[in-house]
Amino acid sequence: MEEDISYILKQTGALACLDCGKCTALCPVSRYGTFSPRLAVTLLAGGVEPEDGGIWDCLTCDRCNLECPSDVHFSDLVGKVRRAVGKGEAQRIPYAHGGALHSLMRLASDPAAVPDRLSWIPDDARIAEKGDVLYFVGCLPLYDSFFEDLGVRPLDTARSTLRLLNALDITPVVLPDERCCGHDLLWAGDEDAFRRLAEQNLEAIRRSGASTVVFSCAEGYRTFWYDVAERFGPLDFHCLHLSEFLTTQASKPAFRAIHKKVTYHDPCRLGRLADVYEAPRTALRAVPGLELLEMPRSREKAACCGTSLWAACGAISRVLQRERLQEAADTGADVLVTTCPKCRIHFACAASGEGSEDVPRIPTKDLAEILAEALPQKER
């Protein structure tokens, strides 16, 4: 294990750390707790056990990487250390929701598990078994049933995405045997389950004949675009986030006017970890009457929603979520728009239950939902 950690420290540039403290000053967790990226590097380099180096406290939001004068890739370091530690540390992971979501994701990696992936599709939506464009739905069906009590319906994002694609006269493939993208398992250190999921998804996509795969989920997009490609080589299809796909089309949806003020929350996985900032904003500006108001912390400096991979969701997470919701409300926006289902769920959770009385109540919607709302009545 010591050799593994030593190699990872060199591979991610962590041994070049200047001990300047910029990472700790920028880290959202460090502002309210004892975790420090700088200290974590020092402890790991000194041979301290990984779980004592704070690897489960890190949000992997990538904020610290942007300002590091030594170009230390701290989020990459944390991910690699977690995977080096492996499943032997599974009991140490501070899972949220009793680890139920991770268990279901691991179950999905079993080839014998037969998912029900098409029951949510509206009767009037057009989908295909084979074609050039494939819509990767991801874990929206799972989240929809698991978090129904929060009033967030992630499957509305999927239905809205289908309506947008159909409005472009595109009949997308939706896989009946699609699996979880594996994002959470990978960042929790379960490389084996991640690979099993990726192999099954890649084979299903190849059978579909798709040359372009569209993602409405920020995490799913980043996982395929970077993590899957890193492990399995160049993909034989293009990965595009829905916002990117819409901006590449010669014909655009004929949006009707919606007179609302919105602010956009950049998810860490789509923004800092995939460098997609402009496309969602371009898509929003395409709707007549929609006014986009930026939060002070936006684009590469956007605040994290407070937790990741359904783990380490505690008091600090609640503070960060409350701060972000207040920042969104202070813009004067009517709606907070994002492209990550987890961000929406976390914000909804922060605004519900005990201790949420002082949390701003600003409605949240996925980008696909707000765009589908602007479609002509016959296409909605």
C-alpha positions in Angstrom: 0.0 0.0 0.0 2.9 2.4 0.8 4.3 1.9 -2.7 0.9 2.5 -4.2 0.3 5.8 -2.3 3.9 6.9 -3.1 3.3 6.3 -6.8 0.0 8.2 -6.7 1.6 11.2 -5.0 4.2 11.4 -7.8 1.6 10.8 -10.5 -0.7 13.6 -9.4 2.1 16.1 -8.7 1.4 16.1 -5.0 5.1 15.9 -4.1 5.5 19.3 -5.7 3.3 20.9 -3.1 4.8 24.2 -1.9 2.8 24.2 1.4 1.5 27.6 0.4 -2.0 27.0 1.8 -4.0 28.3 -1.2 -5.8 25.0 -1.6 -6.9 25.1 2.1 -8.0 28.8 1.8 -10.3 27.9 -1.2 -11.6 24.5 0.1 -15.3 24.8 1.2 -14.9 22.1 3.8 -11.8 23.7 5.3 -13.8 26.8 6.1 -16.0 24.9 8.6 -14.0 21.8 9.6 -10.5 20.5 10.3 -9.9 19.0 6.8 -7.1 20.6 4.8 -6.0 19.5 1.3 -2.4 20.7 2.2 -2.4 18.7 5.4 -3.8 15.6 3.6 -0.9 15.7 1.2 1.6 16.1 4.0 0.0 13.2 6.0 -0.1 10.9 3.0 3.5 11.7 2.0 4.5 10.9 5.6 2.9 7.5 5.5 -0.2 8.2 7.6 -3.1 5.8 6.8 -5.3 7.2 4.0 -8.5 7.3 6.2 -6.6 9.5 8.6 -5.6 11.8 5.8 -9.1 13.1 5.2 -9.8 11.3 1.9 -13.4 10.9 2.8 -13.9 14.5 3.8 -13.0 15.9 0.4 -15.9 16.8 -1.9 -13.7 16.4 -5.0 -15.2 19.6 -6.2 -11.9 20.6 -7.9 -12.0 24.1 -6.6 -8.5 23.9 -5.1 -6.9 22.7 -8.3 -7.6 25.9 -10.1 -5.3 28.0 -7.9 -2.5 25.6 -7.1 0.8 27.1 -8.2 2.3 23.6 -8.4 -0.5 22.2 -10.5 -1.3 19.5 -7.9 -4.4 17.6 -9.0 -5.9 17.1 -5.6 -9.3 15.7 -6.7 -7.4 13.2 -8.9 -5.2 12.3 -6.0 -8.2 11.6 -3.7 -9.9 9.5 -6.3 -6.8 7.4 -6.9 -6.1 7.0 -3.2 -9.6 5.8 -2.6 -9.3 3.3 -5.4 -5.9 2.1 -4.1 -7.4 1.6 -0.7 -10.1 -0.4 -2.4 -13.1 -2.2 -1.1 -11.3 -3.1 2.1 -12.2 0.4 3.3 -15.8 0.1 2.4 -16.9 0.1 6.1 -15.1 3.4 6.7 -16.9 5.3 4.0 -19.3 7.8 5.6 -22.3 6.7 3.4 -25.4 8.7 3.3 -28.8 6.9 3.4 -27.2 3.9 5.0 -25.3 3.1 1.8 -28.5 1.9 0.1 -27.8 3.8 -3.1 -24.3 2.3 -3.4 -25.7 -1.1 -2.8 -28.2 -0.7 -5.6 -25.5 0.6 -7.9 -23.3 -2.5 -7.2 -26.3 -4.7 -7.8 -26.7 -3.0 -11.2 -23.2 -4.2 -12.1 -24.3 -7.8 -12.0 -25.1 -8.9 -15.5 -27.9 -11.1 -14.2 -29.7 -8.1 -12.8 -32.4 -7.1 -15.3 -33.3 -3.4 -15.0 -36.7 -1.9 -15.9 -35.5 1.1 -17.9 -38.5 2.0 -20.1 -41.6 2.2 -17.9 -41.2 5.9 -17.3 -41.3 7.0 -21.0 -44.5 9.0 -21.9 -46.9 7.4 -24.4 -46.5 10.3 -26.8 -42.7 10.2 -26.8 -40.8 8.7 -29.8 -37.8 6.4 -29.0 -35.9 3.9 -31.1 -34.0 0.7 -30.6 -31.3 1.7 -33.0 -30.2 5.0 -34.4 -27.5 7.7 -34.5 -28.4 9.5 -31.3 -28.7 7.8 -28.0 -30.0 9.4 -24.8 -28.2 8.0 -21.7 -30.7 8.4 -18.9 -28.5 7.4 -15.9 -29.8 7.0 -12.4 -32.8 9.3 -12.8 -35.3 6.4 -12.3 -33.6 5.4 -9.1 -33.4 8.9 -7.7 -37.1 9.5 -8.7 -38.3 6.7 -6.5 -35.8 7.2 -3.7 -36.3 10.9 -3.1 -40.0 11.3 -3.9 -40.7 12.7 -0.4 -38.5 15.7 -1.2 -40.8 16.8 -4.0 -38.0 16.5 -6.6 -38.9 14.4 -9.6 -35.7 13.6 -11.5 -37.6 11.7 -14.2 -39.1 15.0 -15.2 -35.6 15.8 -16.5 -35.6 12.6 -18.6 -39.1 13.2 -20.0 -38.2 16.8 -20.8 -35.0 15.7 -22.6 -37.1 13.3 -24.8 -39.5 16.2 -25.6 -36.6 18.4 -26.6 -35.0 15.8 -28.8 -38.4 14.9 -30.4 -38.9 18.7 -31.0 -35.8 18.6 -33.1 -37.3 15.7 -35.1 -34.8 13.3 -33.4 -36.0 9.9 -32.3 -33.3 8.9 -29.8 -32.3 5.4 -28.7 -33.1 4.7 -25.1 -31.5 1.5 -23.9 -33.7 -1.1 -22.3 -30.6 -2.6 -20.6 -28.8 0.6 -19.6 -26.8 0.5 -16.3 -25.7 3.1 -13.9 -22.7 5.0 -15.2 -20.7 4.0 -12.1 -19.7 7.6 -11.1 -20.4 7.1 -7.4 -18.8 3.6 -7.2 -15.7 4.9 -8.9 -15.3 7.9 -6.6 -15.9 5.6 -3.6 -13.0 3.4 -4.7 -14.8 0.5 -6.2 -12.9 0.2 -9.5 -14.1 -3.4 -10.2 -17.8 -2.6 -10.1 -17.2 0.6 -12.2 -15.5 -1.4 -14.9 -18.3 -4.0 -14.9 -20.9 -1.3 -15.4 -18.8 0.5 -18.1 -18.3 -2.7 -20.1 -22.0 -3.5 -20.1 -23.0 0.0 -21.1 -20.3 0.2 -23.8 -21.6 -3.0 -25.4 -25.2 -1.9 -25.2 -24.3 1.4 -26.9 -22.3 -0.4 -29.6 -25.3 -2.6 -30.4 -27.5 0.4 -30.8 -25.4 1.8 -33.6 -25.3 5.3 -32.0 -22.6 7.7 -33.0 -23.6 10.4 -30.5 -24.6 9.8 -26.9 -26.4 12.7 -25.2 -26.4 13.1 -21.4 -28.7 15.3 -19.3 -26.8 14.4 -16.1 -23.5 16.2 -15.4 -22.0 13.3 -13.7 -22.9 10.8 -16.4 -21.5 13.0 -19.0 -18.2 13.5 -17.2 -17.9 9.8 -16.3 -18.1 8.7 -19.9 -16.3 11.6 -21.5 -13.3 11.2 -19.1 -13.3 8.2 -16.8 -14.6 5.5 -19.2 -12.5 6.8 -22.1 -9.4 6.9 -19.8 -9.8 3.2 -19.0 -11.2 1.7 -22.2 -9.5 3.9 -24.8 -11.0 6.4 -27.3 -14.8 5.9 -27.5 -16.4 5.0 -30.9 -19.1 7.6 -30.2 -19.2 11.3 -29.3 -20.3 12.3 -25.8 -22.2 15.5 -25.5 -24.1 17.1 -22.7 -27.6 18.0 -23.7 -26.8 21.7 -23.6 -23.8 21.1 -26.0 -26.0 19.0 -28.3 -28.6 21.6 -28.6 -26.1 24.3 -29.5 -24.6 22.1 -32.3 -27.9 21.5 -34.1 -28.6 23.5 -37.3 -32.3 23.7 -36.4 -33.3 24.9 -33.0 -36.5 24.3 -31.0 -39.0 27.0 -31.6 -39.2 28.2 -28.0 -42.1 30.3 -26.8 -41.5 33.2 -24.5 -41.2 32.6 -20.7 -41.0 35.7 -18.6 -38.9 34.5 -15.7 -35.6 35.4 -14.0 -33.3 32.4 -13.6 -29.8 31.8 -12.1 -27.6 28.9 -13.1 -25.7 26.7 -10.7 -22.6 25.2 -12.4 -22.2 21.6 -11.1 -18.7 20.6 -10.2 -18.7 17.7 -12.6 -19.9 19.6 -15.7 -18.0 22.8 -14.9 -14.6 22.4 -13.3 -14.2 18.7 -14.1 -15.5 18.9 -17.7 -15.0 22.6 -18.6 -18.6 23.0 -19.9 -19.7 26.5 -18.9 -21.1 28.3 -21.9 -23.4 25.8 -23.4 -26.0 25.7 -20.6 -26.1 29.5 -20.6 -26.4 29.6 -24.4 -29.4 27.2 -24.1 -31.1 29.4 -21.5 -30.6 32.6 -23.5 -32.3 30.9 -26.5 -35.6 31.2 -24.6 -37.4 34.5 -25.3 -38.2 36.4 -22.1 -35.9 34.4 -19.9 -33.4 36.6 -18.0 -30.2 34.9 -16.8 -28.8 36.4 -13.5 -25.4 35.2 -12.5 -24.4 34.5 -8.9 -21.2 36.1 -7.6 -19.6 32.6 -7.5 -20.2 31.1 -11.0 -18.4 29.3 -13.8 -15.0 28.0 -12.6 -15.5 29.7 -9.2 -18.9 28.2 -8.6 -19.7 26.9 -5.1 -20.2 23.2 -4.6 -23.6 21.9 -3.6 -22.0 20.5 -0.4 -21.6 16.8 -0.9 -20.8 14.1 -3.4 -21.3 10.4 -4.2 -24.0 10.0 -1.4 -21.3 10.2 1.3 -20.1 12.6 4.0 -23.4 14.5 4.1 -23.4 16.2 7.4 -23.5 19.6 9.2 -20.9 21.2 6.9 -22.8 20.1 3.8 -26.0 21.8 5.2 -24.1 25.0 5.8 -22.7 25.0 2.2 -26.1 24.2 0.8 -27.7 27.0 2.8 -25.1 29.5 1.6 -25.6 28.5 -2.1 -29.4 28.8 -1.9 -29.0 32.2 -0.2 -26.6 33.3 -3.0 -29.2 32.2 -5.6 -32.1 33.9 -3.9 -30.1 37.1 -3.5 -29.8 37.4 -7.3 -33.6 38.0 -7.4 -34.1 34.9 -9.6 -37.4 33.1 -9.7 -35.8 29.7 -10.3 -32.4 28.1 -9.7 -31.4 26.0 -12.7 -28.8 23.3 -12.8 -27.8 20.2 -14.8 -27.0 17.8 -11.9 -29.8 15.8 -10.3 -27.8 15.4 -7.1 -27.5 19.2 -6.7 -31.2 19.5 -7.0 -31.8 16.7 -4.4 -29.2 18.2 -2.0 -30.8 21.7 -2.3 -34.3 20.3 -1.7 -33.1 18.3 1.2 -31.5 21.4 2.8 -34.7 23.3 2.5 -36.8 20.5 4.2 -37.0 19.0 7.6 -35.8 20.1 11.0 -33.5 23.1 11.1 -34.4 24.3 7.6 -36.5 27.3 8.7 -33.9 29.8 7.7 -33.1 28.2 4.3 -34.2 30.3 1.3 -37.1 28.7 -0.6 -36.1 29.1 -4.2 -37.6 26.6 -6.7 -35.0 24.5 -8.5 -35.3 23.0 -12.0 -33.1 21.1 -14.3 -32.0 22.8 -17.5 -34.0 20.3 -19.6 -37.2 21.1 -17.7 -37.0 24.8 -18.1 -36.3 24.4 -21.8 -39.1 21.9 -22.3 -41.4 24.3 -20.6 -40.7 26.8 -23.3 -41.7 24.4 -26.1 -44.9 25.1 -28.0 -47.9 23.4 -26.3 -48.2 20.6 -28.9 -44.6 19.6 -28.3 -44.6 19.7 -24.5 
